[in-house]
Structure formats: structure tokens, C-alpha cells
């Protein structure tokens, strides 16, 4: 099996854990930290995995990760009551996709992408 797991910069692992685990429903897959605020945190939800790195050195900040899901509206309904969403779902003109996005506490964009409403 081949796959890619994005590594996102975070300013604080504790804030990242609160956002991804407590609000978005991910579970911790691993954590390496001496103080709970710096180190590495792996989170997963279904087939989605993300690693959060604090402080992330030598890489760009304010990253973006796309999460491909079966139904963007389901995720929007679940997450919009728990976190601020940048914009509600919309059908895109390209590729038959329905998307919305939000920011994590460190300014990384989470771009959620599912099939367009008419494509289900």
C-alpha cells in the first residue's frame, strides 16, 4: 500500500490535540512530546491521517491539506457546530467537487472535498 501522510506545522501540540481530537473527532495514533506542547502528534479518522509537528523547522508555514471524503455536507454539519468554518460547502466548477474549508489553530487550511451534490 502506498499513501501520503501530510505533516502540518503547529504552534502548540496541546491546541492541535484539542482541535483535531476533541472538536473534529480524530483519534491519536501516536505522540512524542516531553512537555505536551512541542514534538510530534499523529491523528487519524477513518483512512485520513495527519501528523502535526511543533515547532516545525525548515519547512513552510500556513500549509494546506485536502481531505477527500464521501460527503462534504456531512462533515460540514458535524464540524461547523464545533469550529469556525471559513465558508459553507459549494459545488465547484472544476472536477465535480463539493468543498468547504476551515483553519486549524496554527493557520493551516483544512480543505474538505467530496462529490458535487448532483454527482452522488
C-alpha positions, -999 to +999 in steps of 0.1 A: +000+000+000+012+035-009-001+066+007+009+101+017+005+115+052+007+153+054+029+169+081+014+202+093+032+228+114+016+236+147+025+262+173+013+240+202+005+203+203-020+207+231-040+232+210-037+209+180-050+179+201-080+199+213-088+210+177-083+177+158-093+152+185-118+169+207-135+190+181-131+172+147-133+136+161-098+123+151-080+099+174-044+100+185-023+075+166+010+085+183+025+113+203+062+121+210+065+150+234+083+158+266+060+187+276+027+182+257+033+214+237+063+205+214+071+173+195+050+152+171+013+143+172-002+118+148-040+118+144-064+097+123-100+094+114-111+066+091-085+064+063-073+100+069-040+105+088-022+137+097+010+144+116+014+177+135+049+190+142+057+216+168+079+236+162+083+226+126+117+238+114+129+243+078+095+240+061+068+264+050+042+275+075+004+280+069+001+247+050-030+233+033-042+197+034-071+184+013-093+157+029-112+137+003-145+125+019-177+107+007-200+136+016-187+171+024-221+182+037-219+155+064-186+168+076-198+204+074-228+196+096-206+178+122-178+203+123-195+237+118-210+235+153-176+228+169-152+250+149-153+281+127-156+273+091-143+297+065-171+291+040-200+267+037-200+239+011-203+248-025-202+228-058-171+238-077-170+244-114-140+221-117-139+183-113-174+177-099-164+185-064-182+200-034-159+218-010-155+238+022-126+249+042-116+258+077-084+269+096-067+250+124-053+269+154-019+273+137-034+288+105-033+257+083-061+253+059-082+221+060-098+218+026-126+193+026-136+179-008-164+155-017-185+147-047-207+176-061-243+175-049-255+162-083-227+136-085-237+114-056 
